[in-house]
Amino acid sequence: MNKQVYFLTIVAFVVGMVELIIGGILDLMAADLNVGLGKVGFLITIFSLIFAIGSPVLLILTAAIERKRLMLMSLAVFLTGNIITVFSPGYAAVFIGRIILALSGALLIILCLTIAPSIVHPKYRGRAIGIVSMGVSASIVLGLPVGLFLGNAFGWRAPFVMITFLTILSTAGVFILMDRVEPKPSSPLKMQLATLKNRKIFFGQMITFLFLAGHTTLYAYLTPFAKITMDASGTWVSFIYLIFGIAAVSGGGVGGYLSDTIGPKRTIMLTTVLFTAVMVGIPNMTFALPAFLVILIVWGLLSWTLAPATQSYLISLSPETSDIQQSLNNSALHLGIAFGSFIGGLVIEQASVEQNATVGSLLVMLAVGAAVVSMYGKEQSKEAYRKRD
């Protein structure tokens, strides 16, 4: 295995932390910027939305640029976004910083995912993608507790100071350690979207979108939820995120094992149904912190169990467009995060954070429905699919 793959994983981890890191410091940012929790939560929404749309578009627009050079350019823009956030005088500047971070971060993540398999022996390509993907998933689930710890200790800008420093180190590492990687032709966006005409593929992608939307409706606002429902202190909230993060990272391995042993279809159905039950049960487990920690571990484990199974399922549906399906699934994931954080913000503004779990469970129920339609709906013949194209 080329050691540069592990370095790409580190870059992906540093960049990916920015997406949900705000979730742990919502109250700190709201107080300092003099805005509501929902408005701060919208910073997660806009980031994830731009990230999801930007990934495939930016990859096409930059297809002719040598990959190492493009990564250095993107890291420079990403660094700029962090600096703007650190020194922002108000909400508007933070908002601009988030847009810059989302655009550059989207390109950096997709570069890491596409460069990794191109610099290893063909028999290690799947493993290379998996290693970088672990960096992405770990950053998403661990970004919150890291942000919470640093934010409570040194203020909400501290996590972005840390990421700024890590970005500088990553830039130096890319410049010194990475070899030149010539660009490869990318699939036109029209071709990528055309695969969604297949009903099974479309609803297969919707599983990820709805599942992550339901999850993020609560997860993005877990800090105020824990403080309001259990009167949890900052230390306990940090511990809650740490436990969740460990369980979530483990979930990826569990999902891969289940997908290989009982099959991706059964894993998807089992995960989505159990996840719905967990989301429904969360509000009833806040009467005691130990009880909540038990369901928290199950919630965290299941939150990332779905990903390996869904990816395997989508590849099995269309092996000839496997790269496209991975790209679209990455977009579906971040669109789900954007939609869930947006819905969660609306629930907080219009009702109470105590209702976020209930609303989230409804979205996950729709994910179960999408899985049923995709996997057990009427088969669409390949002939009909070609005619539609």
N, C-alpha and C positions, 0 to 999 in steps of 0.2 A: 504493500500500500504506500503510495506517495505521501510523504510527510506533509506536503503542502495542503493536503485535504484537511488535516487537523487544524492547520492555521486558518483555513477558510471557515472552519467551524467556529473558531474563536471570533473571527470578524463577524460572522452571522449572529453570534451570541451578543456581541457588543451592540450591533445595530438593532437587533430585535428587541432589546430591553426597553427601547424608547416607547414602544407602542402602548403598553399598559402600565408603565411605571407611574403615571399620574394617578391611577386608581388608588394607590396607597396613601397619597398625599392630597386627596380632594379637599378635605376640610382646611388644611394649611394654605393651599393655593386660594381657595374661596375667600378666606379671611384676609389674606394679604392683598389680593387683587380686587377685593370688595365686590364679588359677584356671587351668585348662587351655586350650589353644588351641581345642579343640572347643567349650568353653563360651563363649568370646568369639565364635567363629564363629556360635553360636546367636543372638547379637544381630543378625546379618544376617538370619538365618532369620525371627525373630519380626517384624522390621521389614517384610520383604518380604511375609510372610503377612498381616499387618494391612493393609498398603498395598493388596494385591490385593483383599481382601475389603471394605475400607473405602471404596474409590473409588466403586463404584456405589451402595452403601448410603448413604453420607454425602451424595452428590449428590441422592438422592431426599429424604432427611430435611431438606435445606436448600433445597429447590426454590423456596420462597416468599421467600427472603431476597435483597435486591438484591445483585448480584454484587460491586460494589466494597466494600461494607460487609462482605460475607462474606469477601472476600479479606483485608481488614484484620484482622478477627477471627481468621482462620486464621493469619495471620502472627504475631499476638500469642501464640497458643498455641504455634506453632512456635518462637518466640523463647524461650518458657518452657522448652520441652523441651531446647533447646541450653544454656541457663543451668544447668539441673539436671545435665546431662551434664558440663559444665565443672567444677562444684563438687561432683560426686558423691564421697562418701567411700568407696564400695565398689561391688561388682558390682550389688547390688540397686537402688541409685539410678540406675546407668547403664541398667539394664533398664527402670525406670520412665520414664526420659528417652527411651528408644528407642520405647516405646509411644506417648508423647505426640507425638514427632516423626513417627512413622508415620501416625497418625490425621490430624494437621494437614497433613502433607506430601502425603498421598493426595488430600485435598480441594483443596489448592493446585494440584497438577499437573493434575487434571481440570478445575479452573476455568480454568487457562491454556489448556488444549486446547479448551474449549468457548466461552470468551469470544473468542478470536482470530478464528474464522470469523464471529462475530456482529457484529464491529465493522469489517468490510471489505466492499467491493463483492462481490456474489455471484461474480463471475468470479475473484476472488482468494482464495476460501475454501479451496480445496485447498492453495494456496501458503502461506496463513497457518498451516494445521494443520501443514504440512511444516516450516516455520521453527521453530515451537514444539517439534515433535517432535525436531528436531536439537538443541535445547537440552537436552531430556530425555536423549537418547542420549549426547550429549557429557558430560553430568554423570555418567552412570553409568560411562563408561569412563575419564574423567579424574579422578573423585573419588579413586580409589585412589592414583595417583601424587602428587596434591596432598597427601593425607593422609600418605603415606609420607615425602615431603620434609619437611613441617612437623613430623611426629611424631619423625623422627630428629634434627631440628635443635633442637626445643624441648620435646619430650615429647608423649605421645599426646593430651593435652587441647588442644594448640595448633590442630589443624584445626577443632575445635568453637568455639574462640575466634574464628577467622577467619569461620566461618559465622555466628556470633552477630553479628559486626560487619556482615557483608553482609546479614543479615536486617534489621537496623535501617535500613540504607540502602534496602533494597527496600521496607520499610514506608513510609518517607518518600516514596519515589518513587511508590508506589501512591496515597498520600494527595494528592500534589501533581499528578501527571501523568495519572492515570487518570480517565476520565469515568464517570458513573453508567451501569450496564448493568442493565436490568431483567431479572428472571429469566424463563425460559421453562419450560413444563411438561416434565418429564422422563418417560421411559418407565418404567412400573412394573417392579420387579425381576423379577416373575413373567413379564412379557412378554419381558424380556431373556433370561432363562434358557430360555424356551420355544423359542427359535431353535435351541438345542442338541439338540433332538429330531431335527433333520435330521442324518443320519449324516455327510454330507460336511462340514457346518459344524463338527460336534463334533470330528472328527478333524483338520480344518483348524486349529482352535484348539489341539489337542493337539500339532501340529507345533511351535508356538512354546513351549508348556510344556516338552516333552521336550528340545528343542534348548537352551533356556536353562538347564534343569536340568543337562544334561550339561556345558555350558560352565562354569557356576558351580561345579560340583563341584571343578574344578581352579582356576578363576580366583580364587575367593574365598580360596584358600589358596596363591596363587602365591608370596607372600613366603617362607613356610617351605619350599615346594617348591624354589625357586631356591637358598636358602641350604643346604639339605640335599643336594640332588643335584649342585650345582655349586660349593658353598662360596662363593657370591656375596656380596660385601660390600654394605653398605647403599647405597653409591653406585651399584653395578651394578644392584641391584634397582630403584632409582629410574629408572635408564636403561631397564631392561626395561619398566617400566610406561609410560614416556614413549613408547617405540617402539610398544608395543601400543596405546596410546591414539590415536596418530596414525593407525595402520593401521585401527583400529576405526571412527573417525569417517569415514575415507575409504570404509569398507565400505558405509555407508549410500548414498553416491552411486553406488557401483558396483552395488549391488543395484537401485537405481532405474533405472539405465541398462539393466541386463540385463533387468529386468522389462518395460521398454518395447520392447526390441529382440527378444529371443527368447521373451518371454512369461513370466508369473509361474509357471506350472507347471514349465517347464523350469528356471527359475532356482531354484525351491525344491528340485527333485530334485538339480540340480548342486551346490548349496550344501550340502545335508545329507549327500550322499555324500562330497564332498571334506572336509567338516568331520569326519566320522567317521574318515577316513583320517589326518587331521592329529592328532586326539586320540590315535589308536592310536600314531602315530609320535613324539609328543612325548617319552615316556620314553627313546626310543632316540637322541635328539638332544642329550642333556645331557652327552655326552662332551667337548664343547668349546663354549664360549660363542658363538663365531661361528656354529656350526651351529645352536645353539638359537635365536639371533636370527633366522635365516632362516625357520625354521618358526614362530617367534613372529609375524613379520609376516604370514604367510599365515593363521595362527590369528586374529589380530586383525582382518584384513580380512574373513574369512568370518564372524566372530562377529556382525557387524551387516549383512551382505549380505542375510540372510534377511528382515529386517523389512519393507522396502518391498514385496517380492514377496508375502509372506504377506498383508499388508493389502490389496493389490490383488486377490489371489485370493479373499479372503473377501468383499470388496465385489462381485466378479463373481458369487459364489454367491448373494448375497441383496442386490441393490441397494436394495430397499425398506427394509432394516434396516441400512444401512451404518453409521449412528451407533452402533447397538447393538453391531455386530461390532467396531468400533474400541474401544469401552469394554471388551468382553469380552476382546479380544486384549491390551489393556493389563493386565487382571487376570491373564490366562494368562502373560504375560511375568514379572510379579512373583511369581506363584505358582511359576513355574519357578525363579526366583532363590532363593526361600525353600526349595524342596525340594532344589535342588542344594547350597546352603550347608549344609543339615541333613545330607544324605547325606555331603558332604565331611567334615563334622565327625565323623560316625560312623566314617568310614574312618580318619581320623587317630587317633581314640581307640582303635579296635579293631585297626588294622593299622599302616599308615605312610602319610605324605603322598605317598610315591612311588607308591602305588597309586591315587591320586585320578584321574589321567589315564585309567587303564584303566577304572575304574568310570564315569567321565564318558562315555567312548566308547560304552559299552553303552547308556546313556540316549539318546545321539544316534542310535544304530542304531535304537532304537525310534521316534525321530522320522522316520527314513526310512520305517519301516513305516507310521506314521500318514499320511505323505504319499501313499504308494501306495494305502492304503485310501480316503482322501479323494478323490484325483484319478482313480483308475482303478477304484474299486469300483463295484458295481452302482448305477445311477442311481436315486435316490428321486424318484418323481413328485410334482409339486406338489400334485396332488389328494390323495395319501396323506398328505402333510405337513399339509394343511389339516384332514383328518379327525382326525388325531392331536391337533390343537389344539382 
